[in-house]
Amino acid sequence: MKIILLHYTAPPVVGGVEEFVGKQAHQLVQAGHQVRILTGRGEIWDAHIPVEILPRIDIRHPHVLKMKSSLDRGEAPPEFKALVDNVLGDLRNAVSGMDLVIAHNVASLNKNLALTAALYQLSQSSGAPGLILWHHDLAWTTARYQPELHPGYPWDLLRTPWPGVRQVVTSQARREELAQLMSLPEDQIAVVPGGIDLGEFLNLGPRTLALAARLKLMDADPILLTPVRITRRKNLELALNVLAALRRQMPQASLVVTGPARASNSANTAYFKELKALRAKRGLQSSAHLLAEYVPDGLTDLMVADFYRLADVLFLPSREEGFGNQLLEAGLGRLPVFCTDLHPFRALADGWATYFSPDEDPDRIAAMIQARLEDDPVYQMRAHVRTEYTWEAIYNRLLAPLLENA
């Protein structure tokens, strides 16, 4: 689909809507769409996203500022029509051959009413691309804008439903406001919230991001992290059996074992094969991730740190350990710790970890993990954000269906 995102300004201009437009553009490109930004001020920040500048879209354009001064007083001078016609001409040329225009706040705020009026006329003309009006803010329901708003044209364009366009807001509260403002049924207004770039926020490196995407870890809930080498004393068969038990109650649960297998050690190589066979037997091929399969020499320290930020639980089922640096890392990473009851672990974590025997029943350990997480509002919120509010999740859940019907 060929899509234009329209806003007064675009990145690198700093602002909430500008950031939203940038992230939305990136996600649309990732989903295979052809995207172009149409704006009054901005620059190309991504080689895959062209930016077209139309100066009269910019709210700082001298003609726009002069016109706004009159409009704010309730006066629509004769020059307003000429400005609308000029902007309309700019828009017609810019949207030629496009399938859809997504206009952010243009039909919500009175910052450039010539653009609003021109977009309205364009939307009602034959052969125009589809139009989605995306409302972040609503001038008519916001006290600070009231002195600048007046009955009649063009101000009423901000509170009147335009025929043939889709209305989108960013929250249920905005939906209720817009429904009341425009006398629309709420089911005619879509809610598509802003999202979060998980990799950027967690400062994940590119190799970690690539692995996380390949393994679909953004959809996992919860993620158990076992940052150890693949050697028999680490008791990783217990980790696999616990994951199998946990997935009966938490079907999206995943396990990540970060360490290498050391091909030079025949015993470790044999153990690695045993683990992969057990994984297959338990039906865990898509949820138990032995990263030695992808990074045979082992992850860098920075990549391991990335997985601490991505994970929900530190899980250490070792039969013997001389220390337990992973517990210290989990403490700094704010991860709940489930580990075997070894003296070095007790010395480090004392009463802050949950302990079990290396020969414990996997079902019991899984029940302990589930109970701990279900009682943890921090984890619950974190999992909710990761599975529901990443830009990718929002696209798949809400935006893609909206585009299909646009």
N, C-alpha and C positions, 0 to 999 in steps of 0.2 A: 504494500500500500504506500502511496506517495502522500506524505503528511507534512503540513506546515504547522509549526508552533509559533504563535503570534503573541508578542507582549511588547510593552513600551521599551523595555530594556532587557538585555540578556547578559550572561556571563561574558567577561569577568566582572561586570557591575555587581556589587554586593547587595543582596537582598533576599528575603525569604522566597518570593515568587520567582526571582531570577534563578536561585538555586534549584527550586522545584522544576523549572523549565529545563535547566541543564541536565538534571538527573533523569527526567522523563524522556528527553531526547536520546540520551545514552541508552536507556532501557528499550526504547522503540527500535533503535538501530540494532541492539543485541537480538531483538526478536525478529529481525529481518526486514524491517520497514525502511523505506527511503525517507529521510527526515531533513527538513530545512528549517532553520530559524529565521523568522521575519521580525525585525526589530528596528527601533530607532537609534539604539546605541548598544554596542557590544563588539566582540571580536571572535574570530575563530579560535576555539580552544581544543577542538577535536577534529582531526583530519577527516573523519567520517561524517561530520555534521557541518554542512555549509551554513554560513551566516550571511543573510542579505540585509543590508542597511537601507531603510527608507527613512530619511531624516524627519519627515513630517509625522512619523509615528512617535518620535521622542517627545516626552512631555516638557523637555527643556527647549524645544525648537522655538525661536522667537515668535513666529506666527501663532503657534499653539499657546504660548504663554500670554500673548496679547489677547487672543480670543477668550482664554479662560478668565481673564480679568473681567471682561464684559459679561460673560456667561454667569460668573459667580454673583453678579449684581442682578441677575434676572434678565439681562439684555442679550438678544441674539441679533447682532448687527448684520447688515447685508453681506459683509465679507465672509460670514460663516458658511453660506452656501458655496461660495467659490472655494473655500478651503476644503469643504467636504468633497466637492467634485474633484479637486486635485488629489486628495487622498484616495478616493475611489478609483481614479485612474491608476494610481500607483499599485493599489491592491489587485486590480484586474490583471495587470501585467504580471505581478508577482505570483499569483495563484494559478495562472494558466497551466493546464495539464496536470494539476494536482487533484487528488481524490478527496482530501479532507483538510480542513483548517481547525486547529484547536486554539481558541483565543482565550488567553488567561487574563481575567479581570477587565478586559476591554468593555464588556457589557455589564460591569459591576460598579465601576468607579467613574467619577466625572473628571478624571485627569486629562483626558483628550477626547472631548465629546465629538469633535470632527471625525476622529477615527471610529468612534462608536457608531455614528450616523452612517459613515461610509460602509462600515462592515454590515450594518443592517441592510442597506440598499443592495450590497453585493449578495447577501444571503437570500434576498427575495427575487433575484434575477435568474432567468433561465440559464442553464448550463453551468451554474456556479458549483464549486465543490461542496461536499457536505460540511456542516459547521457544528462544532461542539463549543458551547460557551462554558468555560471553566471558572467558577466563582470562588475566589479565596476570601474576598471581602465584599461587603455590600454597603454602598454609600447610603442608600435610603434607610437602612436600619442602624446606622452608626451616628451617634450624636454629633461628633466633631465635623461631619460633612453637612449637617442640616442647613446651616446658613448659606451654603453654596448651591442648594437644590431648590428648584421652583417648579410649579405645575406646568405641564405642557411639553412640547417638543423643544429641545432634544432630551431634556432631563428625564422625561417619562420612558425613554428607551431603556433606562436602567431599572425600571420596575414593571415592565411589560413583557410578557412571554412573546418571543419572536416565532412566527409560524415556521414549522419545518426544521427547527434546530433542536439539538439535545442539550439539556441543562445538567451540569455536573457541579457538585460542591465537595468540599473537603472534609465535612463532618456532619453528623446527624443534627447538631445544633444549627449549622448553616442551612441544612435542608429544611428544617422547620421554619427558619426565618424566611427563606426564599419562597416556600410554599405559601406562607401567609402574605408575603409582599405581593406575589404575582397571582394569588388565588388559584394555585395549581395543586392538584393531588400530589401527595408526597411520592407516590410510586412513579411519577413522571420526572422525578429528579434523582439522578444517580449520585451515590456517595462514593468517592474514590479518594482516600486520604493520601497524604504525603508519606513517604517511606524513609528508610534509612539504608545507607550504603554500608553493609556490615563489614566488608573488607576494609573500607576506608576508615570507619569508626574504630575498629579493633586494630588498625594499623597492620593488617596482614600483608606479608610479602607476596610478590607475584607467583612464586612457586607454590606457596601455601594455598593461595587463592585457586590456582589451577588444579591442585590436588583436591581441594574441598569441592570444587565444581564437578570434577570427574567422579568423585565418590558421593555426590549429592548430600554433603554434610549439612548444607543449609536447611534441608528438610528433616534432618534427624532430631529426635527428641526422646530422651536425652542423649548426649554424647559422653560415653565413658572413655577416659584417657588413661592409657597404660604406657608410660614413656620409659620402656625398658628394652634391653636387647632380647633377642629370641634365643633363649637358652633354657634348659629344662628346669633349673632351679627357680625360674620366674613363675612356674606353675600356670602357664598361659592357658592350658586346657580348662582350668577352672574359670578363667575369664570368659572363654567361649561358652561354657555350660551356663554360667550366670547370665550371659547375654541372651541365650536361648530361652531361659526361664523368664527373664525380664520382659522379653518381647511378647510373651503371652498376655501381659497386662499393659505394656507400653509398646505397641507395635512398631513405632518409629525409632526405637532405641538403636544406637550404634556403638561400636567399640573401635577405638583407634589405638593400635600398637605401633609406636614410632620407631623402635630400634631395628638395627640390622641383624642379619642371621650369621654373618661371618662364614662365607663359603669355604674358607680354609680349614674350618673345624668340622670334621665329618659328623661328629655327634650333633652339632647344632643344625647341620644340613638335614640330617635324618629327623630331628625334632620338628624342624620347619615343615617337612613333608607330612608329618603326623598331624600337625596343627591344621594344615590345609585340608587334609582328609576329614578331620573332625568337623571343621567348618562346613564342608560339603554335606556331611552326614546330618548336621543340625540345620541345614538349610539357611546358612548365614552368609552365603557368598556376597550378598549385596549390603550387608550390615556390619560384618566383622572385617575390619580393614587392617591388614598387615602391611605396613608401609614399606617394608623391605622388598615387597614385590614391585614397587614403583621407584624406590630410591635405595638400591642394594647396598650402597656404602653408608647409609644412614643420613638422617636429617642434620642440617646445621643446628647449632644452638639457637639461632634466631628463629628457625622454622619450628623447633620444639616449643619455644616460647609462644609462637603464634598459636599452636594447638592448645596451649594452656588457656589462652584468651578465648578460644572458640569452644572449648569443652565445658561440660557441666559438672563432671564428677572425676576425681582422681581415684583410679581403682588399681590397687597393688596386691596381687594374690601370691607374692613370693613365698617360697619355703625357707629361704635364708637370705639375710642381708647383713652387710657390715655397717651400713649407715642408712641413709634414706633421704638424700637431697631432694627427691621429688616432693616430699611432704613440705619442705620449706618453700619450694616453688609454688606449691598449691596454696600455702598460707598467703603468700603475696598475691597469688592469682585469685584468691577468694573462692576456691573450689572446696566443696565438702570432700572429705577424705574417707574412703573405705579401704581398709588394708588388713593384712594378716596380723595376728597378735604376736609380733616379734619384739624382742627387747629394744633394738635400735629404733623401731618405729614408736614404741611407747615413750622412749626417752625424748623423742622430738615432739610428738604430737599430744602426749599425755591424754587428757580427757576430751580433746578437740576432734579426735577421729573416731570412726566407728570400726570396731575390730571384729575379726572372725578367724576361725581356724583354717589353715590351708586345706583341710579335708572336710570343710563345712558343706552341708547340703546346699547346692546351687539355688534351689527354690527359696531357701530361707534367706540367703544373701540377697537375692533379687527382691524379696519382700521388704527387707530392710532398706534397700535403695529406694524402692518405690514409696515407702512410707515417709522416708526422709524428704524426698523431693516434693511429694504431695503436700507436705506441711511447710514448705519453704516458699514464701511469697516472692522472694527475690528470684529464685529459679523459675517460678511460674511466669513471672513477668518477662524474664529473659527469653524463655522458650516461646512465649506468645509473640514477642517482637520478632524473633528469628524466623518463625514459621509463618507469620501473618503480615509483617510490616517491612520486610525488605522490598526494595524496588521490584525485584524479580517476582516475589510472591504477589505483590499488588498487581503487577501486570497480568500474571497468569489467572489470578482469582477474579479481578474486577475490570481491568482495562481491556484485555483481549476480547471478552464477551461484548463490551461496549463498542469496540471498533467493528466487530462483526455486524452490528445492527446500526452502525452510523450511516 
